[in-house]
């Protein structure tokens, strides 16, 4: 090979290299991850008023089913959201001079989520005219149960609710659904009465 043809090859490769390197100056910005759009139903409520020792309003697009788990007790139910792939587990206990122990057990169950939680916010509900007292716990972050609550009359009855979705916890993708179901939980709490 000639010295001139070697210089020509080097010159061509140098020019191609400069073109490639100069074309890479544009900054790349990754697009945020997208999630499927969820069509949420219109808010409408109905009353649960049967043989249970409690009654409340729940959404028409939800289904009440008796809890069939192995630890289930007589008045335990699930409020299922088939289109949202979630449910609120409702458990009931009669109080037998053990309210402080029941409340401590509830607190422990809520605060088990601190490993995955960014924060746990508490909102008190007090309705002395109906003898309903309770706390709504909002568990922020990627916790398995993003919302829990309890209601009691402080002498005879205690009810606990815990919201779960049958998906991997992801606060960003669940945010619209969680806000939607939170409204239903607040309606449940505000309409709640003991029998």
C-alpha positions in Angstrom: 0.0 0.0 0.0 1.1 3.5 -0.7 1.7 6.0 2.0 -0.9 8.2 0.3 -3.7 5.6 0.3 -3.0 4.9 4.0 -3.4 8.6 4.7 -6.6 8.7 2.7 -8.0 5.8 4.8 -7.0 7.5 8.0 -8.6 10.8 6.8 -11.9 9.0 5.9 -12.1 7.2 9.2 -11.2 10.4 11.1 -14.0 12.3 9.3 -16.5 9.5 9.9 -15.5 9.4 13.5 -15.9 13.2 13.9 -19.4 13.0 12.3 -20.5 10.3 14.6 -19.1 12.0 17.7 -20.6 15.4 16.8 -24.0 13.8 16.2 -24.1 12.5 19.8 -24.3 15.9 21.5 -28.1 15.9 21.8 -29.2 15.3 25.4 -31.5 12.4 25.9 -34.4 12.7 28.3 -36.1 9.5 29.2 -39.9 9.5 29.1 -41.7 8.8 32.3 -43.3 5.4 32.7 -46.9 5.3 31.5 -49.8 3.4 33.2 -53.0 2.1 31.8 -56.0 4.4 31.9 -58.6 3.3 34.4 -62.2 4.3 33.8 -63.7 4.8 37.3 -67.4 4.3 37.8 -69.9 7.0 38.9 -70.2 7.4 42.7 -73.5 5.8 43.9 -74.1 4.3 47.3 -76.4 1.8 48.9 -77.0 0.6 52.5 -75.7 -2.5 54.2 -78.5 -3.0 56.7 -79.0 -6.7 57.5 -78.3 -9.0 60.4 -74.8 -7.6 61.1 -74.3 -5.7 64.3 -73.3 -2.7 62.2 -74.7 -0.8 59.1 -73.1 1.6 56.7 -73.3 2.8 53.1 -71.0 1.2 50.4 -70.7 1.8 46.7 -73.1 0.2 44.2 -70.1 -1.0 42.1 -68.7 -3.0 45.0 -69.9 -6.4 46.2 -70.3 -7.5 49.8 -69.2 -11.1 50.4 -68.8 -13.0 53.6 -65.1 -13.6 54.5 -64.3 -17.2 53.8 -60.8 -17.3 55.2 -59.8 -19.9 57.8 -59.5 -17.3 60.5 -62.9 -15.6 59.6 -65.4 -15.0 62.3 -69.2 -14.6 62.2 -69.5 -11.0 61.1 -66.4 -10.7 58.9 -67.1 -9.5 55.4 -65.2 -8.3 52.3 -66.2 -5.3 50.2 -64.9 -6.3 46.8 -64.1 -4.0 43.9 -64.0 -6.5 41.0 -63.2 -3.8 38.3 -60.4 -2.3 40.5 -58.9 -5.7 41.6 -59.2 -4.7 45.3 -61.1 -5.3 48.5 -61.7 -4.0 52.0 -61.4 -6.7 54.6 -63.9 -5.9 57.4 -63.5 -7.7 60.8 -65.7 -7.4 63.8 -65.1 -8.2 67.5 -67.3 -7.9 70.5 -65.5 -6.1 73.3 -65.1 -8.0 76.6 -63.2 -5.5 78.8 -60.3 -5.9 76.3 -60.6 -2.7 74.2 -57.0 -1.5 75.1 -55.6 -4.8 73.9 -57.6 -4.7 70.7 -56.5 -1.1 69.9 -52.9 -2.1 70.6 -53.2 -5.0 68.2 -54.7 -2.7 65.6 -51.8 -0.2 66.0 -49.3 -3.0 65.6 -51.0 -4.2 62.4 -50.9 -0.7 60.9 -47.3 0.0 61.9 -46.0 -3.3 60.5 -46.1 -1.4 57.2 -43.5 1.1 58.3 -40.9 -0.9 56.4 -42.4 0.1 53.1 -44.3 3.2 54.2 -43.1 6.8 53.5 -45.5 8.1 56.2 -48.5 7.0 58.2 -51.2 9.7 58.6 -54.0 9.4 61.1 -57.4 11.0 60.9 -59.8 10.8 63.9 -63.5 10.3 63.5 -65.7 11.1 66.5 -69.5 10.9 66.4 -70.7 10.8 70.0 -74.4 11.0 69.0 -74.0 7.6 67.3 -71.4 6.3 69.6 -68.9 5.9 66.8 -65.2 6.7 67.4 -62.3 5.7 65.2 -59.2 6.4 63.2 -58.4 6.3 59.5 -54.8 5.4 58.7 -53.4 6.5 55.4 -50.2 4.5 54.7 -48.2 6.4 52.1 -45.6 4.6 49.9 -45.5 1.1 48.5 -47.2 -0.7 51.5 -49.4 -3.8 50.9 -52.3 -2.1 52.6 -52.5 1.6 51.8 -55.5 2.4 54.0 -56.8 0.9 57.3 -59.3 2.1 59.8 -61.1 1.1 63.0 -64.4 2.1 64.5 -65.7 1.3 68.0 -68.4 2.4 70.5 -65.7 1.9 73.2 -67.8 -0.5 75.3 -69.3 -3.4 73.3 -68.3 -3.3 69.6 -65.2 -3.0 67.5 -64.8 -3.0 63.7 -61.6 -2.9 61.6 -61.1 -2.4 57.9 -58.0 -2.9 55.7 -57.8 -2.1 52.0 -55.8 -4.4 49.7 -55.3 -4.5 46.0 -54.4 -7.7 44.2 -51.4 -6.2 42.5 -47.8 -5.3 43.3 -47.9 -2.2 45.5 -46.9 0.9 43.4 -48.0 4.2 44.8 -47.7 6.0 41.4 -49.9 3.6 39.4 -52.4 3.1 42.3 -52.8 6.8 43.2 -56.0 7.5 41.1 -57.7 4.3 42.3 -56.6 4.8 45.9 -58.0 8.4 45.9 -61.2 7.0 44.4 -61.6 4.2 47.1 -60.6 6.6 49.9 -63.8 8.6 49.2 -65.8 5.3 49.6 -64.1 4.5 52.9 -64.9 8.0 54.2 -68.5 7.6 53.2 -68.5 4.2 55.0 -67.1 5.8 58.2 -69.4 8.8 58.1 -72.5 6.7 57.5 -71.6 4.0 60.0 -73.9 3.0 62.9 -74.1 0.3 65.4 -77.3 -1.9 65.6 
